[in-house]
């Protein structure tokens, strides 16, 4: 018997397809990590979003575990190196929510460049401030995408009708120029970009990728977009850039102060940089929902089911 434990609840299609292939699925969505840890040795597979960190101590006890399925793209909540050493395959599903992230990032850009959230608040208070809310067009701008994987390329595709110049830098890819974006160097982005959008995973290398040194290298004032991970952007540096006018505005779906599960904030003691950020009306914020649509929930589950059953087909 191959048992799979669900730490988070994805769309039911994942469980349905696994059970159709002979797997036994059990849920532990309300149990704390310590309780799950006591019986993780029973399971062949584990399905998680990002409720807690799967560290070395936890994985040491997963003696029968052959796969971990991450409902989403980022793998920073899993010690993937140690998992690999134990022969545990780690699957993620960026193909399932890349369309959602591409659309949402475009929405953030339109929102911040055209003052849409601020205008909405003002109209609800019967303020008809047209000149103060004069927007800026995407057409003719240079948009620099950092990270040209599933998410970055999906955003580039959404930009194809705006008559902008889209350039992309990816440290780990080469010769990826396509009809949507032209491959470039990081220096090209520093020198020419009017808009900079981050689409990178969170690693030791990308932690605070965007900092004061990054801003200092940008030749023009620019709009910033981040729909990747919060800790890619140093909030203190962002606030300083906004204050100095080097950053014209920002659209952020993620914040560096998010918890590992991406849904907990220290509401009783907000860090000062976050308080400062909240004061800027040219910043549009959303609660880490770029990849969360009705459609992506289904696609994320289907992508994982296909990957799991390709690697581990099973019929009792």
HUMOVEN-V493507 format. One record per residue. N is the residue number from 1. RES is the residue in one small letter. PHI is phi as a letter, one per 40 degrees, with the letter a starting at -180 (999 if undefined). BURIAL is # if it has 16 or more other ideal C-beta (glycine too) atoms within 10 Angstrom, else .. Layout:
n = <N & N>
res = <RES & RES>
phi = <PHI & PHI>
burial = <BURIAL & BURIAL>
This chain:
n = <1 & 2 & 3 & 4 & 5 & 6 & 7 & 8 & 9 & 10 & 11 & 12 & 13 & 14 & 15 & 16 & 17 & 18 & 19 & 20 & 21 & 22 & 23 & 24 & 25 & 26 & 27 & 28 & 29 & 30 & 31 & 32 & 33 & 34 & 35 & 36 & 37 & 38 & 39 & 40 & 41 & 42 & 43 & 44 & 45 & 46 & 47 & 48 & 49 & 50 & 51 & 52 & 53 & 54 & 55 & 56 & 57 & 58 & 59 & 60 & 61 & 62 & 63 & 64 & 65 & 66 & 67 & 68 & 69 & 70 & 71 & 72 & 73 & 74 & 75 & 76 & 77 & 78 & 79 & 80 & 81 & 82 & 83 & 84 & 85 & 86 & 87 & 88 & 89 & 90 & 91 & 92 & 93 & 94 & 95 & 96 & 97 & 98 & 99 & 100 & 101 & 102 & 103 & 104 & 105 & 106 & 107 & 108 & 109 & 110 & 111 & 112 & 113 & 114 & 115 & 116 & 117 & 118 & 119 & 120 & 121 & 122 & 123 & 124 & 125 & 126 & 127 & 128 & 129 & 130 & 131 & 132 & 133 & 134 & 135 & 136 & 137 & 138 & 139 & 140 & 141 & 142 & 143 & 144 & 145 & 146 & 147 & 148 & 149 & 150 & 151 & 152 & 153 & 154 & 155 & 156 & 157 & 158 & 159 & 160 & 161 & 162 & 163 & 164 & 165 & 166 & 167 & 168 & 169 & 170 & 171 & 172 & 173 & 174 & 175 & 176 & 177 & 178 & 179 & 180 & 181 & 182 & 183 & 184 & 185 & 186 & 187 & 188 & 189 & 190 & 191 & 192 & 193 & 194 & 195 & 196 & 197 & 198 & 199 & 200 & 201 & 202 & 203 & 204 & 205 & 206 & 207 & 208 & 209 & 210 & 211 & 212 & 213 & 214 & 215 & 216 & 217 & 218 & 219 & 220 & 221 & 222 & 223 & 224 & 225 & 226 & 227 & 228 & 229 & 230 & 231 & 232 & 233 & 234 & 235 & 236 & 237 & 238 & 239 & 240 & 241 & 242 & 243 & 244 & 245 & 246 & 247 & 248 & 249 & 250 & 251 & 252 & 253 & 254 & 255 & 256 & 257 & 258 & 259 & 260 & 261 & 262 & 263 & 264 & 265 & 266 & 267 & 268 & 269 & 270 & 271 & 272 & 273 & 274 & 275 & 276 & 277 & 278 & 279 & 280 & 281 & 282 & 283 & 284 & 285 & 286 & 287 & 288 & 289 & 290 & 291 & 292 & 293 & 294 & 295 & 296 & 297 & 298 & 299 & 300 & 301 & 302 & 303 & 304 & 305 & 306 & 307 & 308 & 309 & 310 & 311 & 312 & 313 & 314 & 315 & 316>
res = <x & x & x & x & x & x & x & x & x & x & x & x & x & x & x & x & x & x & x & x & x & x & x & x & x & x & x & x & x & x & x & x & x & x & x & x & x & x & x & x & x & x & x & x & x & x & x & x & x & x & x & x & x & x & x & x & x & x & x & x & x & x & x & x & x & x & x & x & x & x & x & x & x & x & x & x & x & x & x & x & x & x & x & x & x & x & x & x & x & x & x & x & x & x & x & x & x & x & x & x & x & x & x & x & x & x & x & x & x & x & x & x & x & x & x & x & x & x & x & x & x & x & x & x & x & x & x & x & x & x & x & x & x & x & x & x & x & x & x & x & x & x & x & x & x & x & x & x & x & x & x & x & x & x & x & x & x & x & x & x & x & x & x & x & x & x & x & x & x & x & x & x & x & x & x & x & x & x & x & x & x & x & x & x & x & x & x & x & x & x & x & x & x & x & x & x & x & x & x & x & x & x & x & x & x & x & x & x & x & x & x & x & x & x & x & x & x & x & x & x & x & x & x & x & x & x & x & x & x & x & x & x & x & x & x & x & x & x & x & x & x & x & x & x & x & x & x & x & x & x & x & x & x & x & x & x & x & x & x & x & x & x & x & x & x & x & x & x & x & x & x & x & x & x & x & x & x & x & x & x & x & x & x & x & x & x & x & x & x & x & x & x & x & x & x & x & x & x & x & x & x & x & x & x & x & x & x & x & x & x & x & x & x & x & x & x>
phi = <999 & b & b & b & b & c & c & b & b & c & c & d & c & c & c & d & c & c & c & c & c & h & c & b & b & b & b & a & c & b & c & c & d & c & c & c & d & c & b & c & c & c & b & c & a & b & b & a & c & a & c & a & c & c & c & c & c & c & c & d & c & c & c & b & c & b & a & b & b & c & c & i & b & c & b & c & c & b & c & c & c & c & d & c & c & c & g & c & c & b & b & b & a & c & c & c & b & c & c & c & c & d & c & c & c & c & c & c & c & c & c & c & c & b & f & c & c & c & c & c & c & c & c & c & b & g & b & b & b & c & c & c & b & c & c & b & c & c & d & g & c & b & b & b & b & b & h & b & c & d & c & c & c & c & c & d & c & c & c & c & c & c & f & b & c & b & b & a & b & a & c & b & b & b & f & b & d & b & c & b & a & b & c & a & c & c & c & c & c & d & c & b & c & c & b & b & b & c & a & b & c & c & b & d & c & c & c & f & d & c & a & c & c & c & d & c & c & c & c & b & c & a & c & b & b & a & b & b & b & c & c & c & b & c & c & d & c & c & c & c & c & c & c & c & g & c & b & c & i & a & b & b & c & b & b & c & c & c & c & d & c & g & b & b & b & c & c & c & a & c & c & d & d & c & d & c & c & c & c & c & c & c & b & b & b & b & c & f & b & d & c & b & b & d & c & c & c & c & c & d & c & c & c & c & d & c & c & c & c & c & c & b & c & a & a & f>
burial = <. & # & . & # & # & # & # & # & . & # & # & . & # & # & # & . & # & # & . & . & # & . & # & . & # & . & . & # & . & . & . & . & . & . & . & # & # & . & . & # & . & . & # & # & # & # & # & # & # & # & # & # & . & # & . & . & . & # & # & . & . & # & . & . & # & # & # & # & # & # & # & # & # & # & # & # & # & # & # & # & . & # & # & . & . & . & . & # & # & # & # & # & # & # & # & # & # & # & # & # & # & # & # & # & # & # & # & # & # & . & # & # & # & # & # & # & # & # & # & . & . & # & . & . & . & . & . & . & . & . & . & . & . & . & . & . & . & # & . & . & # & # & # & # & # & # & # & # & # & # & # & # & # & # & # & # & # & # & # & . & . & # & . & # & . & # & # & # & # & # & . & . & . & . & . & . & . & . & . & # & # & . & # & # & . & . & . & # & # & # & . & # & # & # & # & # & # & # & # & # & # & # & . & . & . & # & . & # & # & # & # & . & . & # & # & . & . & # & . & . & . & # & # & # & # & # & # & # & # & # & # & # & # & # & # & # & # & # & # & # & # & # & . & . & . & # & # & # & # & # & # & # & # & # & # & # & # & # & . & . & . & # & . & . & . & . & . & . & . & . & . & . & # & # & . & # & # & . & . & # & . & . & # & # & # & # & . & # & . & # & # & # & # & . & . & # & # & # & # & # & # & # & # & # & # & . & # & # & . & . & . & # & . & . & . & .>
